[in-house]
Amino acid sequence: MTKTRKPDPDKIWWVAHPAHTTAVVSAPSWELATVEAARWWDVPWREVAALCECLRTEEVRRNVCVGCGMIFHGTGPLN
């Protein structure tokens, strides 16, 4: 019997760069957050990755209404 691996939880990342505005992106890891931030800024990743800084991170709460906190059945992260 094969074991299934539980996926890493998604997180919201606030990514800063000296030449760009702060990007708020959803990604499971810091490395992927820098990729998403580069996409947000519409620049090649290789040009910004080294100077990216994590300002804040927060785990995404799935299937929870942001307004009232009630749980619902749905897919994907709630940002």
All heavy atoms as a GROMACS GRO file, in nm:
protein
  627
    1MET      N    1   0.084  -0.117   0.000
    1MET     CA    2   0.000   0.000   0.000
    1MET      C    3   0.089   0.124   0.000
    1MET      O    4   0.183   0.134   0.077
    1MET     CB    5  -0.089  -0.004   0.124
    1MET     CG    6  -0.184   0.112   0.133
    1MET     SD    7  -0.286   0.100   0.279
    1MET     CE    8  -0.438   0.057   0.203
    2THR      N    9   0.058   0.217  -0.087
    2THR     CA   10   0.138   0.339  -0.094
    2THR      C   11   0.081   0.446  -0.002
    2THR      O   12  -0.040   0.457   0.015
    2THR     CB   13   0.142   0.394  -0.238
    2THR    OG1   14   0.010   0.420  -0.279
    2THR    CG2   15   0.207   0.294  -0.332
    3LYS      N   16   0.170   0.521   0.057
    3LYS     CA   17   0.128   0.630   0.143
    3LYS      C   18   0.111   0.756   0.059
    3LYS      O   19   0.191   0.784  -0.028
    3LYS     CB   20   0.233   0.657   0.252
    3LYS     CG   21   0.244   0.547   0.353
    3LYS     CD   22   0.343   0.586   0.459
    3LYS     CE   23   0.357   0.475   0.561
    3LYS     NZ   24   0.450   0.510   0.667
    4THR      N   25   0.007   0.829   0.086
    4THR     CA   26  -0.012   0.956   0.018
    4THR      C   27   0.040   1.068   0.106
    4THR      O   28   0.021   1.067   0.227
    4THR     CB   29  -0.160   0.982  -0.015
    4THR    OG1   30  -0.236   0.977   0.106
    4THR    CG2   31  -0.213   0.877  -0.111
    5ARG      N   32   0.106   1.160   0.045
    5ARG     CA   33   0.164   1.272   0.118
    5ARG      C   34   0.064   1.386   0.121
    5ARG      O   35   0.007   1.424   0.019
    5ARG     CB   36   0.291   1.317   0.048
    5ARG     CG   37   0.365   1.426   0.117
    5ARG     CD   38   0.490   1.462   0.037
    5ARG     NE   39   0.554   1.578   0.090
    5ARG     CZ   40   0.521   1.703   0.063
    5ARG    NH1   41   0.421   1.729  -0.017
    5ARG    NH2   42   0.587   1.804   0.115
    6LYS      N   43   0.043   1.442   0.238
    6LYS     CA   44  -0.046   1.557   0.252
    6LYS      C   45   0.024   1.678   0.191
    6LYS      O   46   0.141   1.703   0.219
    6LYS     CB   47  -0.075   1.582   0.400
    6LYS     CG   48  -0.177   1.689   0.424
    6LYS     CD   49  -0.207   1.700   0.571
    6LYS     CE   50  -0.306   1.811   0.593
    6LYS     NZ   51  -0.336   1.830   0.735
    7PRO      N   52  -0.046   1.755   0.106
    7PRO     CA   53   0.021   1.870   0.045
    7PRO      C   54   0.056   1.977   0.148
    7PRO      O   55  -0.010   1.990   0.251
    7PRO     CB   56  -0.084   1.922  -0.054
    7PRO     CG   57  -0.213   1.868  -0.007
    7PRO     CD   58  -0.183   1.740   0.066
    8ASP      N   59   0.160   2.051   0.119
    8ASP     CA   60   0.199   2.161   0.206
    8ASP      C   61   0.087   2.265   0.208
    8ASP      O   62   0.024   2.290   0.105
    8ASP     CB   63   0.327   2.228   0.155
    8ASP     CG   64   0.446   2.134   0.164
    8ASP    OD1   65   0.444   2.045   0.250
    8ASP    OD2   66   0.539   2.151   0.085
    9PRO      N   67   0.062   2.326   0.322
    9PRO     CA   68  -0.043   2.428   0.326
    9PRO      C   69  -0.001   2.552   0.249
    9PRO      O   70   0.117   2.588   0.245
    9PRO     CB   71  -0.056   2.459   0.476
    9PRO     CG   72   0.076   2.420   0.533
    9PRO     CD   73   0.126   2.307   0.450
   10ASP      N   74  -0.098   2.614   0.185
   10ASP     CA   75  -0.068   2.740   0.116
   10ASP      C   76  -0.051   2.850   0.219
   10ASP      O   77  -0.109   2.846   0.327
   10ASP     CB   78  -0.182   2.777   0.021
   10ASP     CG   79  -0.178   2.696  -0.107
   10ASP    OD1   80  -0.071   2.645  -0.142
   10ASP    OD2   81  -0.283   2.685  -0.172
   11LYS      N   82   0.027   2.946   0.183
   11LYS     CA   83   0.050   3.061   0.270
   11LYS      C   84   0.039   3.188   0.188
   11LYS      O   85   0.059   3.187   0.067
   11LYS     CB   86   0.189   3.053   0.333
   11LYS     CG   87   0.207   2.939   0.428
   11LYS     CD   88   0.344   2.938   0.490
   11LYS     CE   89   0.358   2.818   0.583
   11LYS     NZ   90   0.491   2.811   0.640
   12ILE      N   91   0.007   3.295   0.256
   12ILE     CA   92   0.009   3.427   0.195
   12ILE      C   93   0.142   3.491   0.234
   12ILE      O   94   0.181   3.490   0.351
   12ILE     CB   95  -0.107   3.515   0.247
   12ILE    CG1   96  -0.240   3.449   0.216
   12ILE    CG2   97  -0.098   3.656   0.191
   12ILE    CD1   98  -0.275   3.446   0.071
   13TRP      N   99   0.213   3.543   0.136
   13TRP     CA  100   0.345   3.602   0.157
   13TRP      C  101   0.342   3.749   0.116
   13TRP      O  102   0.289   3.782   0.011
   13TRP     CB  103   0.450   3.532   0.072
   13TRP     CG  104   0.464   3.386   0.098
   13TRP    CD1  105   0.389   3.287   0.044
   13TRP    CD2  106   0.560   3.322   0.180
   13TRP    NE1  107   0.431   3.165   0.089
   13TRP    CE2  108   0.537   3.184   0.173
   13TRP    CE3  109   0.665   3.368   0.260
   13TRP    CZ2  110   0.613   3.092   0.243
   13TRP    CZ3  111   0.741   3.275   0.328
   13TRP    CH2  112   0.716   3.140   0.320
   14TRP      N  113   0.398   3.835   0.197
   14TRP     CA  114   0.420   3.976   0.162
   14TRP      C  115   0.566   3.986   0.124
   14TRP      O  116   0.655   3.975   0.208
   14TRP     CB  117   0.389   4.066   0.281
   14TRP     CG  118   0.243   4.088   0.302
   14TRP    CD1  119   0.174   4.201   0.268
   14TRP    CD2  120   0.149   4.001   0.364
   14TRP    NE1  121   0.042   4.185   0.306
   14TRP    CE2  122   0.024   4.064   0.363
   14TRP    CE3  123   0.157   3.873   0.418
   14TRP    CZ2  124  -0.091   4.005   0.415
   14TRP    CZ3  125   0.044   3.813   0.470
   14TRP    CH2  126  -0.078   3.880   0.467
   15VAL      N  127   0.592   4.002  -0.007
   15VAL     CA  128   0.727   4.001  -0.061
   15VAL      C  129   0.767   4.144  -0.101
   15VAL      O  130   0.696   4.208  -0.179
   15VAL     CB  131   0.737   3.907  -0.183
   15VAL    CG1  132   0.881   3.901  -0.234
   15VAL    CG2  133   0.687   3.768  -0.148
   16ALA      N  134   0.879   4.190  -0.048
   16ALA     CA  135   0.928   4.325  -0.078
   16ALA      C  136   1.053   4.317  -0.163
   16ALA      O  137   1.129   4.220  -0.157
   16ALA     CB  138   0.958   4.398   0.052
   17HIS      N  139   1.073   4.422  -0.241
   17HIS     CA  140   1.193   4.437  -0.323
   17HIS      C  141   1.221   4.586  -0.332
   17HIS      O  142   1.128   4.667  -0.344
   17HIS     CB  143   1.169   4.378  -0.463
   17HIS     CG  144   1.293   4.374  -0.546
   17HIS    ND1  145   1.339   4.484  -0.616
   17HIS    CD2  146   1.379   4.273  -0.571
   17HIS    CE1  147   1.449   4.450  -0.680
   17HIS    NE2  148   1.476   4.323  -0.655
   18PRO      N  149   1.347   4.628  -0.325
   18PRO     CA  150   1.379   4.771  -0.325
   18PRO      C  151   1.328   4.848  -0.449
   18PRO      O  152   1.296   4.965  -0.439
   18PRO     CB  153   1.532   4.775  -0.321
   18PRO     CG  154   1.576   4.641  -0.275
   18PRO     CD  155   1.467   4.545  -0.309
   19ALA      N  156   1.319   4.782  -0.562
   19ALA     CA  157   1.279   4.851  -0.685
   19ALA      C  158   1.131   4.835  -0.720
   19ALA      O  159   1.086   4.886  -0.822
   19ALA     CB  160   1.364   4.799  -0.802
   20HIS      N  161   1.054   4.763  -0.636
   20HIS     CA  162   0.914   4.735  -0.667
   20HIS      C  163   0.827   4.754  -0.544
   20HIS      O  164   0.875   4.760  -0.432
   20HIS     CB  165   0.899   4.590  -0.718
   20HIS     CG  166   0.979   4.562  -0.840
   20HIS    ND1  167   0.942   4.605  -0.965
   20HIS    CD2  168   1.095   4.495  -0.856
   20HIS    CE1  169   1.031   4.566  -1.054
   20HIS    NE2  170   1.126   4.499  -0.990
   21THR      N  171   0.697   4.759  -0.567
   21THR     CA  172   0.602   4.766  -0.455
   21THR      C  173   0.596   4.630  -0.386
   21THR      O  174   0.641   4.529  -0.442
   21THR     CB  175   0.462   4.802  -0.506
   21THR    OG1  176   0.419   4.702  -0.598
   21THR    CG2  177   0.460   4.938  -0.572
   22THR      N  178   0.537   4.626  -0.269
   22THR     CA  179   0.521   4.499  -0.199
   22THR      C  180   0.416   4.414  -0.270
   22THR      O  181   0.307   4.463  -0.301
   22THR     CB  182   0.478   4.524  -0.053
   22THR    OG1  183   0.579   4.601   0.011
   22THR    CG2  184   0.458   4.393   0.021
   23ALA      N  185   0.450   4.290  -0.297
   23ALA     CA  186   0.358   4.196  -0.362
   23ALA      C  187   0.300   4.103  -0.256
   23ALA      O  188   0.373   4.052  -0.172
   23ALA     CB  189   0.430   4.116  -0.469
   24VAL      N  190   0.170   4.081  -0.262
   24VAL     CA  191   0.104   3.986  -0.174
   24VAL      C  192   0.064   3.868  -0.259
   24VAL      O  193  -0.020   3.881  -0.350
   24VAL     CB  194  -0.019   4.050  -0.106
   24VAL    CG1  195  -0.085   3.950  -0.013
   24VAL    CG2  196   0.019   4.176  -0.032
   25VAL      N  197   0.126   3.752  -0.233
   25VAL     CA  198   0.105   3.635  -0.319
   25VAL      C  199   0.073   3.512  -0.235
   25VAL      O  200   0.105   3.506  -0.117
   25VAL     CB  201   0.230   3.607  -0.406
   25VAL    CG1  202   0.258   3.722  -0.501
   25VAL    CG2  203   0.353   3.581  -0.321
   26SER      N  204   0.012   3.414  -0.299
   26SER     CA  205  -0.019   3.286  -0.235
   26SER      C  206   0.074   3.181  -0.292
   26SER      O  207   0.083   3.164  -0.413
   26SER     CB  208  -0.164   3.249  -0.263
   26SER     OG  209  -0.193   3.121  -0.209
   27ALA      N  210   0.146   3.109  -0.203
   27ALA     CA  211   0.239   3.006  -0.246
   27ALA      C  212   0.271   2.915  -0.127
   27ALA      O  213   0.267   2.959  -0.012
   27ALA     CB  214   0.368   3.068  -0.299
   28PRO      N  215   0.303   2.788  -0.151
   28PRO     CA  216   0.334   2.697  -0.041
   28PRO      C  217   0.473   2.715   0.019
   28PRO      O  218   0.499   2.671   0.130
   28PRO     CB  219   0.320   2.558  -0.104
   28PRO     CG  220   0.340   2.580  -0.249
   28PRO     CD  221   0.294   2.719  -0.278
   29SER      N  222   0.566   2.781  -0.052
   29SER     CA  223   0.702   2.797   0.000
   29SER      C  224   0.757   2.935  -0.038
   29SER      O  225   0.705   3.002  -0.128
   29SER     CB  226   0.794   2.689  -0.058
   29SER     OG  227   0.812   2.709  -0.197
   30TRP      N  228   0.865   2.973   0.028
   30TRP     CA  229   0.928   3.102   0.001
   30TRP      C  230   0.980   3.111  -0.143
   30TRP      O  231   0.966   3.213  -0.210
   30TRP     CB  232   1.042   3.128   0.100
   30TRP     CG  233   1.128   3.244   0.062
   30TRP    CD1  234   1.260   3.239   0.026
   30TRP    CD2  235   1.090   3.381   0.051
   30TRP    NE1  236   1.306   3.366  -0.005
   30TRP    CE2  237   1.202   3.455   0.010
   30TRP    CE3  238   0.972   3.449   0.072
   30TRP    CZ2  239   1.200   3.592  -0.010
   30TRP    CZ3  240   0.969   3.587   0.052
   30TRP    CH2  241   1.082   3.657   0.012
   31GLU      N  242   1.038   3.004  -0.191
   31GLU     CA  243   1.092   3.003  -0.326
   31GLU      C  244   0.982   3.029  -0.429
   31GLU      O  245   0.999   3.110  -0.521
   31GLU     CB  246   1.162   2.870  -0.356
   31GLU     CG  247   1.290   2.849  -0.278
   31GLU     CD  248   1.266   2.805  -0.133
   31GLU    OE1  249   1.152   2.765  -0.098
   31GLU    OE2  250   1.361   2.813  -0.054
   32LEU      N  251   0.868   2.962  -0.413
   32LEU     CA  252   0.758   2.983  -0.506
   32LEU      C  253   0.694   3.120  -0.486
   32LEU      O  254   0.640   3.178  -0.580
   32LEU     CB  255   0.654   2.872  -0.491
   32LEU     CG  256   0.702   2.734  -0.540
   32LEU    CD1  257   0.597   2.628  -0.509
   32LEU    CD2  258   0.735   2.737  -0.687
   33ALA      N  259   0.703   3.174  -0.366
   33ALA     CA  260   0.651   3.308  -0.341
   33ALA      C  261   0.732   3.411  -0.420
   33ALA      O  262   0.675   3.507  -0.472
   33ALA     CB  263   0.654   3.340  -0.192
   34THR      N  264   0.864   3.392  -0.429
   34THR     CA  265   0.945   3.486  -0.507
   34THR      C  266   0.912   3.476  -0.656
   34THR      O  267   0.912   3.576  -0.727
   34THR     CB  268   1.096   3.463  -0.485
   34THR    OG1  269   1.131   3.331  -0.526
   34THR    CG2  270   1.135   3.485  -0.341
   35VAL      N  271   0.881   3.355  -0.702
   35VAL     CA  272   0.841   3.336  -0.842
   35VAL      C  273   0.709   3.409  -0.868
   35VAL      O  274   0.694   3.479  -0.968
   35VAL     CB  275   0.829   3.185  -0.875
   35VAL    CG1  276   0.768   3.165  -1.013
   35VAL    CG2  277   0.964   3.117  -0.865
   36GLU      N  278   0.614   3.392  -0.777
   36GLU     CA  279   0.484   3.458  -0.793
   36GLU      C  280   0.497   3.610  -0.783
   36GLU      O  281   0.428   3.684  -0.854
   36GLU     CB  282   0.385   3.407  -0.689
   36GLU     CG  283   0.341   3.264  -0.711
   36GLU     CD  284   0.274   3.243  -0.846
   36GLU    OE1  285   0.193   3.330  -0.888
   36GLU    OE2  286   0.301   3.142  -0.911
   37ALA      N  287   0.584   3.658  -0.696
   37ALA     CA  288   0.606   3.802  -0.684
   37ALA      C  289   0.665   3.858  -0.814
   37ALA      O  290   0.624   3.965  -0.860
   37ALA     CB  291   0.698   3.833  -0.566
   38ALA      N  292   0.759   3.789  -0.873
   38ALA     CA  293   0.817   3.833  -1.000
   38ALA      C  294   0.710   3.837  -1.108
   38ALA      O  295   0.706   3.930  -1.190
   38ALA     CB  296   0.931   3.740  -1.042
   39ARG      N  297   0.621   3.740  -1.106
   39ARG     CA  298   0.510   3.739  -1.201
   39ARG      C  299   0.418   3.860  -1.174
   39ARG      O  300   0.370   3.924  -1.266
   39ARG     CB  301   0.432   3.608  -1.189
   39ARG     CG  302   0.326   3.591  -1.295
   39ARG     CD  303   0.263   3.454  -1.290
   39ARG     NE  304   0.365   3.354  -1.319
   39ARG     CZ  305   0.368   3.234  -1.263
   39ARG    NH1  306   0.275   3.199  -1.177
   39ARG    NH2  307   0.462   3.148  -1.293
   40TRP      N  308   0.394   3.889  -1.046
   40TRP     CA  309   0.310   4.003  -1.007
   40TRP      C  310   0.370   4.134  -1.059
   40TRP      O  311   0.300   4.221  -1.107
   40TRP     CB  312   0.300   4.004  -0.854
   40TRP     CG  313   0.234   4.124  -0.795
   40TRP    CD1  314   0.294   4.240  -0.755
   40TRP    CD2  315   0.095   4.141  -0.767
   40TRP    NE1  316   0.201   4.327  -0.704
   40TRP    CE2  317   0.078   4.268  -0.710
   40TRP    CE3  318  -0.016   4.059  -0.784
   40TRP    CZ2  319  -0.045   4.316  -0.671
   40TRP    CZ3  320  -0.139   4.108  -0.744
   40TRP    CH2  321  -0.153   4.234  -0.689
   41TRP      N  322   0.504   4.147  -1.047
   41TRP     CA  323   0.573   4.268  -1.092
   41TRP      C  324   0.596   4.269  -1.243
   41TRP      O  325   0.644   4.367  -1.297
   41TRP     CB  326   0.706   4.281  -1.020
   41TRP     CG  327   0.695   4.302  -0.872
   41TRP    CD1  328   0.604   4.382  -0.808
   41TRP    CD2  329   0.775   4.243  -0.770
   41TRP    NE1  330   0.624   4.375  -0.673
   41TRP    CE2  331   0.729   4.291  -0.646
   41TRP    CE3  332   0.882   4.154  -0.771
   41TRP    CZ2  333   0.785   4.253  -0.525
   41TRP    CZ3  334   0.938   4.116  -0.651
   41TRP    CH2  335   0.890   4.165  -0.529
   42ASP      N  336   0.571   4.155  -1.308
   42ASP     CA  337   0.591   4.140  -1.452
   42ASP      C  338   0.737   4.163  -1.491
   42ASP      O  339   0.768   4.238  -1.584
   42ASP     CB  340   0.499   4.234  -1.530
   42ASP     CG  341   0.489   4.196  -1.677
   42ASP    OD1  342   0.505   4.076  -1.709
   42ASP    OD2  343   0.464   4.284  -1.760
   43VAL      N  344   0.826   4.098  -1.415
   43VAL     CA  345   0.970   4.103  -1.442
   43VAL      C  346   1.026   3.961  -1.438
   43VAL      O  347   0.967   3.873  -1.375
   43VAL     CB  348   1.046   4.191  -1.339
   43VAL    CG1  349   1.002   4.336  -1.349
   43VAL    CG2  350   1.029   4.139  -1.198
   44PRO      N  351   1.140   3.936  -1.503
   44PRO     CA  352   1.201   3.804  -1.494
   44PRO      C  353   1.244   3.772  -1.350
   44PRO      O  354   1.302   3.857  -1.282
   44PRO     CB  355   1.324   3.813  -1.586
   44PRO     CG  356   1.294   3.928  -1.677
   44PRO     CD  357   1.211   4.023  -1.597
   45TRP      N  358   1.217   3.652  -1.307
   45TRP     CA  359   1.248   3.609  -1.170
   45TRP      C  360   1.396   3.626  -1.139
   45TRP      O  361   1.433   3.671  -1.030
   45TRP     CB  362   1.205   3.464  -1.151
   45TRP     CG  363   1.243   3.407  -1.019
   45TRP    CD1  364   1.178   3.424  -0.901
   45TRP    CD2  365   1.356   3.325  -0.990
   45TRP    NE1  366   1.242   3.358  -0.801
   45TRP    CE2  367   1.353   3.295  -0.854
   45TRP    CE3  368   1.459   3.274  -1.068
   45TRP    CZ2  369   1.448   3.217  -0.791
   45TRP    CZ3  370   1.554   3.194  -1.006
   45TRP    CH2  371   1.548   3.167  -0.869
   46ARG      N  372   1.482   3.592  -1.232
   46ARG     CA  373   1.628   3.596  -1.208
   46ARG      C  374   1.678   3.737  -1.176
   46ARG      O  375   1.782   3.753  -1.115
   46ARG     CB  376   1.704   3.537  -1.326
   46ARG     CG  377   1.693   3.619  -1.453
   46ARG     CD  378   1.764   3.554  -1.571
   46ARG     NE  379   1.744   3.632  -1.690
   46ARG     CZ  380   1.639   3.621  -1.771
   46ARG    NH1  381   1.546   3.533  -1.743
   46ARG    NH2  382   1.629   3.696  -1.878
   47GLU      N  383   1.602   3.839  -1.217
   47GLU     CA  384   1.644   3.977  -1.191
   47GLU      C  385   1.607   4.027  -1.052
   47GLU      O  386   1.663   4.126  -1.006
   47GLU     CB  387   1.584   4.070  -1.297
   47GLU     CG  388   1.640   4.047  -1.436
   47GLU     CD  389   1.579   4.139  -1.539
   47GLU    OE1  390   1.506   4.233  -1.500
   47GLU    OE2  391   1.604   4.116  -1.659
   48VAL      N  392   1.512   3.961  -0.986
   48VAL     CA  393   1.465   4.012  -0.857
   48VAL      C  394   1.483   3.916  -0.740
   48VAL      O  395   1.477   3.957  -0.624
   48VAL     CB  396   1.316   4.052  -0.864
   48VAL    CG1  397   1.296   4.168  -0.959
   48VAL    CG2  398   1.228   3.935  -0.902
   49ALA      N  399   1.506   3.790  -0.766
   49ALA     CA  400   1.506   3.688  -0.661
   49ALA      C  401   1.605   3.715  -0.548
   49ALA      O  402   1.572   3.698  -0.430
   49ALA     CB  403   1.532   3.550  -0.720
   50ALA      N  404   1.724   3.759  -0.581
   50ALA     CA  405   1.828   3.776  -0.479
   50ALA      C  406   1.796   3.887  -0.379
   50ALA      O  407   1.840   3.880  -0.264
   50ALA     CB  408   1.962   3.803  -0.545
   51LEU      N  409   1.720   3.987  -0.419
   51LEU     CA  410   1.692   4.100  -0.331
   51LEU      C  411   1.552   4.096  -0.268
   51LEU      O  412   1.514   4.191  -0.199
   51LEU     CB  413   1.711   4.232  -0.406
   51LEU     CG  414   1.854   4.262  -0.451
   51LEU    CD1  415   1.858   4.391  -0.531
   51LEU    CD2  416   1.947   4.270  -0.331
   52CYS      N  417   1.479   3.989  -0.291
   52CYS     CA  418   1.346   3.977  -0.231
   52CYS      C  419   1.356   3.957  -0.081
   52CYS      O  420   1.448   3.890  -0.031
   52CYS     CB  421   1.269   3.860  -0.292
   52CYS     SG  422   1.206   3.892  -0.457
   53GLU      N  423   1.263   4.016  -0.010
   53GLU     CA  424   1.261   4.007   0.136
   53GLU      C  425   1.118   3.973   0.180
   53GLU      O  426   1.022   4.031   0.131
   53GLU     CB  427   1.303   4.139   0.196
   53GLU     CG  428   1.298   4.142   0.347
   53GLU     CD  429   1.330   4.281   0.401
   53GLU    OE1  430   1.366   4.371   0.323
   53GLU    OE2  431   1.315   4.298   0.523
   54CYS      N  432   1.107   3.879   0.273
   54CYS     CA  433   0.976   3.842   0.327
   54CYS      C  434   0.941   3.936   0.442
   54CYS      O  435   1.009   3.938   0.544
   54CYS     CB  436   0.978   3.698   0.376
   54CYS     SG  437   0.822   3.646   0.449
   55LEU      N  438   0.834   4.012   0.424
   55LEU     CA  439   0.791   4.104   0.529
   55LEU      C  440   0.699   4.034   0.629
   55LEU      O  441   0.701   4.063   0.747
   55LEU     CB  442   0.717   4.223   0.469
   55LEU     CG  443   0.797   4.312   0.376
   55LEU    CD1  444   0.709   4.423   0.321
   55LEU    CD2  445   0.918   4.369   0.447
   56ARG      N  446   0.618   3.941   0.578
   56ARG     CA  447   0.520   3.874   0.663
   56ARG      C  448   0.468   3.750   0.591
   56ARG      O  449   0.468   3.744   0.468
   56ARG     CB  450   0.405   3.973   0.686
   56ARG     CG  451   0.296   3.925   0.775
   56ARG     CD  452   0.198   4.040   0.799
   56ARG     NE  453   0.066   3.984   0.822
   56ARG     CZ  454  -0.046   4.050   0.805
   56ARG    NH1  455  -0.043   4.174   0.764
   56ARG    NH2  456  -0.160   3.992   0.829
   57THR      N  457   0.425   3.651   0.667
   57THR     CA  458   0.364   3.532   0.610
   57THR      C  459   0.248   3.487   0.699
   57THR      O  460   0.251   3.510   0.820
   57THR     CB  461   0.466   3.417   0.590
   57THR    OG1  462   0.402   3.309   0.525
   57THR    CG2  463   0.525   3.372   0.721
   58GLU      N  464   0.149   3.428   0.636
   58GLU     CA  465   0.030   3.385   0.708
   58GLU      C  466  -0.027   3.261   0.639
   58GLU      O  467  -0.031   3.257   0.516
   58GLU     CB  468  -0.072   3.498   0.700
   58GLU     CG  469  -0.172   3.503   0.811
   58GLU     CD  470  -0.256   3.630   0.799
   58GLU    OE1  471  -0.202   3.739   0.815
   58GLU    OE2  472  -0.376   3.615   0.772
   59GLU      N  473  -0.069   3.162   0.715
   59GLU     CA  474  -0.128   3.043   0.656
   59GLU      C  475  -0.268   3.073   0.604
   59GLU      O  476  -0.345   3.146   0.666
   59GLU     CB  477  -0.135   2.930   0.758
   59GLU     CG  478  -0.167   2.796   0.695
   59GLU     CD  479  -0.145   2.680   0.790
   59GLU    OE1  480  -0.044   2.681   0.862
   59GLU    OE2  481  -0.231   2.592   0.792
   60VAL      N  482  -0.299   3.018   0.486
   60VAL     CA  483  -0.430   3.039   0.425
   60VAL      C  484  -0.533   2.951   0.493
   60VAL      O  485  -0.508   2.833   0.516
   60VAL     CB  486  -0.425   3.005   0.274
   60VAL    CG1  487  -0.564   3.014   0.212
   60VAL    CG2  488  -0.330   3.094   0.202
   61ARG      N  489  -0.644   3.009   0.530
   61ARG     CA  490  -0.753   2.933   0.590
   61ARG      C  491  -0.848   2.892   0.479
   61ARG      O  492  -0.911   2.976   0.417
   61ARG     CB  493  -0.824   3.018   0.694
   61ARG     CG  494  -0.733   3.051   0.810
   61ARG     CD  495  -0.797   3.142   0.908
   61ARG     NE  496  -0.927   3.090   0.946
   61ARG     CZ  497  -1.012   3.152   1.025
   61ARG    NH1  498  -0.982   3.268   1.075
   61ARG    NH2  499  -1.129   3.099   1.053
   62ARG      N  500  -0.858   2.764   0.454
   62ARG     CA  501  -0.943   2.714   0.346
   62ARG      C  502  -1.086   2.693   0.394
   62ARG      O  503  -1.108   2.651   0.508
   62ARG     CB  504  -0.889   2.583   0.291
   62ARG     CG  505  -0.757   2.598   0.221
   62ARG     CD  506  -0.708   2.462   0.172
   62ARG     NE  507  -0.580   2.475   0.110
   62ARG     CZ  508  -0.564   2.493  -0.021
   62ARG    NH1  509  -0.666   2.500  -0.100
   62ARG    NH2  510  -0.443   2.505  -0.071
   63ASN      N  511  -1.179   2.719   0.304
   63ASN     CA  512  -1.321   2.694   0.327
   63ASN      C  513  -1.377   2.766   0.450
   63ASN      O  514  -1.464   2.714   0.517
   63ASN     CB  515  -1.348   2.543   0.337
   63ASN     CG  516  -1.302   2.469   0.214
   63ASN    OD1  517  -1.297   2.524   0.106
   63ASN    ND2  518  -1.266   2.344   0.230
   64VAL      N  519  -1.325   2.883   0.478
   64VAL     CA  520  -1.375   2.962   0.589
   64VAL      C  521  -1.409   3.101   0.534
   64VAL      O  522  -1.325   3.165   0.471
   64VAL     CB  523  -1.271   2.975   0.703
   64VAL    CG1  524  -1.321   3.064   0.814
   64VAL    CG2  525  -1.236   2.838   0.757
   65CYS      N  526  -1.530   3.148   0.559
   65CYS     CA  527  -1.572   3.280   0.513
   65CYS      C  528  -1.493   3.388   0.587
   65CYS      O  529  -1.487   3.388   0.710
   65CYS     CB  530  -1.721   3.298   0.537
   65CYS     SG  531  -1.779   3.463   0.493
   66VAL      N  532  -1.433   3.477   0.512
   66VAL     CA  533  -1.352   3.584   0.571
   66VAL      C  534  -1.440   3.679   0.652
   66VAL      O  535  -1.399   3.730   0.755
   66VAL     CB  536  -1.276   3.662   0.461
   66VAL    CG1  537  -1.196   3.774   0.520
   66VAL    CG2  538  -1.186   3.568   0.383
   67GLY      N  539  -1.562   3.701   0.606
   67GLY     CA  540  -1.651   3.794   0.673
   67GLY      C  541  -1.708   3.742   0.804
   67GLY      O  542  -1.702   3.809   0.907
   68CYS      N  543  -1.765   3.621   0.802
   68CYS     CA  544  -1.836   3.573   0.921
   68CYS      C  545  -1.766   3.458   0.993
   68CYS      O  546  -1.802   3.423   1.105
   68CYS     CB  547  -1.978   3.529   0.884
   68CYS     SG  548  -1.984   3.384   0.776
   69GLY      N  549  -1.666   3.394   0.930
   69GLY     CA  550  -1.594   3.286   0.994
   69GLY      C  551  -1.660   3.150   0.982
   69GLY      O  552  -1.610   3.052   1.034
   70MET      N  553  -1.775   3.141   0.912
   70MET     CA  554  -1.843   3.013   0.896
   70MET      C  555  -1.769   2.927   0.794
   70MET      O  556  -1.713   2.977   0.697
   70MET     CB  557  -1.987   3.033   0.849
   70MET     CG  558  -2.075   3.093   0.957
   70MET     SD  559  -2.247   3.103   0.904
   70MET     CE  560  -2.287   2.931   0.888
   71ILE      N  561  -1.772   2.796   0.816
   71ILE     CA  562  -1.708   2.701   0.725
   71ILE      C  563  -1.805   2.666   0.614
   71ILE      O  564  -1.923   2.644   0.638
   71ILE     CB  565  -1.665   2.575   0.802
   71ILE    CG1  566  -1.560   2.611   0.907
   71ILE    CG2  567  -1.613   2.468   0.707
   71ILE    CD1  568  -1.523   2.498   0.999
   72PHE      N  569  -1.757   2.662   0.491
   72PHE     CA  570  -1.839   2.622   0.377
   72PHE      C  571  -1.763   2.520   0.295
   72PHE      O  572  -1.643   2.501   0.312
   72PHE     CB  573  -1.878   2.744   0.292
   72PHE     CG  574  -1.760   2.809   0.224
   72PHE    CD1  575  -1.722   2.772   0.097
   72PHE    CD2  576  -1.687   2.907   0.288
   72PHE    CE1  577  -1.612   2.831   0.036
   72PHE    CE2  578  -1.578   2.968   0.227
   72PHE     CZ  579  -1.541   2.929   0.100
   73HIS      N  580  -1.833   2.454   0.204
   73HIS     CA  581  -1.769   2.354   0.118
   73HIS      C  582  -1.731   2.419  -0.013
   73HIS      O  583  -1.816   2.467  -0.086
   73HIS     CB  584  -1.864   2.236   0.092
   73HIS     CG  585  -1.900   2.163   0.218
   73HIS    ND1  586  -1.812   2.084   0.286
   73HIS    CD2  587  -2.013   2.163   0.292
   73HIS    CE1  588  -1.869   2.035   0.392
   73HIS    NE2  589  -1.991   2.083   0.399
   74GLY      N  590  -1.604   2.422  -0.040
   74GLY     CA  591  -1.555   2.483  -0.163
   74GLY      C  592  -1.413   2.441  -0.188
   74GLY      O  593  -1.355   2.364  -0.111
   75THR      N  594  -1.355   2.490  -0.296
   75THR     CA  595  -1.219   2.455  -0.328
   75THR      C  596  -1.132   2.579  -0.336
   75THR      O  597  -1.182   2.689  -0.358
   75THR     CB  598  -1.212   2.383  -0.464
   75THR    OG1  599  -1.264   2.469  -0.564
   75THR    CG2  600  -1.292   2.253  -0.461
   76GLY      N  601  -1.005   2.561  -0.318
   76GLY     CA  602  -0.909   2.669  -0.332
   76GLY      C  603  -0.894   2.753  -0.208
   76GLY      O  604  -0.976   2.748  -0.117
   77PRO      N  605  -0.786   2.832  -0.203
   77PRO     CA  606  -0.762   2.917  -0.086
   77PRO      C  607  -0.850   3.040  -0.085
   77PRO      O  608  -0.892   3.089  -0.189
   77PRO     CB  609  -0.616   2.955  -0.100
   77PRO     CG  610  -0.591   2.949  -0.247
   77PRO     CD  611  -0.679   2.838  -0.300
   78LEU      N  612  -0.878   3.087   0.032
   78LEU     CA  613  -0.948   3.213   0.048
   78LEU      C  614  -0.842   3.317   0.082
   78LEU      O  615  -0.773   3.305   0.181
   78LEU     CB  616  -1.049   3.208   0.163
   78LEU     CG  617  -1.173   3.127   0.140
   78LEU    CD1  618  -1.256   3.120   0.267
   78LEU    CD2  619  -1.255   3.190   0.030
   79ASN      N  620  -0.828   3.416   0.001
   79ASN     CA  621  -0.728   3.521   0.025
   79ASN      C  622  -0.791   3.640   0.089
   79ASN      O  623  -0.898   3.677   0.067
   79ASN     CB  624  -0.658   3.560  -0.105
   79ASN     CG  625  -0.582   3.444  -0.162
   79ASN    OD1  626  -0.541   3.354  -0.093
   79ASN    ND2  627  -0.564   3.446  -0.292
   0.00000   0.00000   0.00000
